[in-house]
Amino acid sequence: MNLSTLLQDRARLRELLFRLSVLLKGLDALLEILGAIALWLISPGFLASAVHLLTQDEIAEDPHDLVANWLRHAAARFSLSSEHFMAIYLLAHGIIKIAIVAALLRNRLWAYPVAIFVFTGFIAYQLYRFTLTGGIGLILLTLFDLILIALIWLEYRAQRRLRTAIL
């Protein structure tokens, strides 16, 4: 295997990982948009009833079940105003991500630095939320976003080199 083949293989792998991670971010954005729509359509009372129904077996088995009790407590505190805030937040978040994902998949050069800036902002917010909630999911999401940012940076450099070589 010569150096040229090795470099081509690395470039293909980088691009494949970039595209897969961007597609995953797009799927995440679609799920956020669907979640926002669901939150907007479902009343807090219905949510509390659904959580109560879904956790009743766990509570019957173990009245001190940490997850089931936490879910019930969270659903009981969920208000219409917090529901609307979360729905608007998820919708805006999802739409921003969809727009960035679409531009990245179309190799729009301006989208790479915008994506890095926006995803860095998401990381800052996720870390802030982690300090409040301690949710491990936020750390996992942050790690994914850090990897995505690195892949975006590498792809951005490759796209700039390619465009410079063409001109």
Secondary structure, DSSP 8 states (H G I E B T S, - for coil): --HHHHHHHHHHHHHHHHHHHHHHHHHHHHHHHHHHHHHHHS-HHHHHHHHHHHHHHHHHH-TT-HHHHHHHHHHHH--HHHHHHHHHHHHHHHHHHHHHHHHHHTT-TTHHHHHHHHHHHHHHHHHHHHHHH--HHHHHHHHHHHHHHHHHHHHHHHHHHHHHHH-
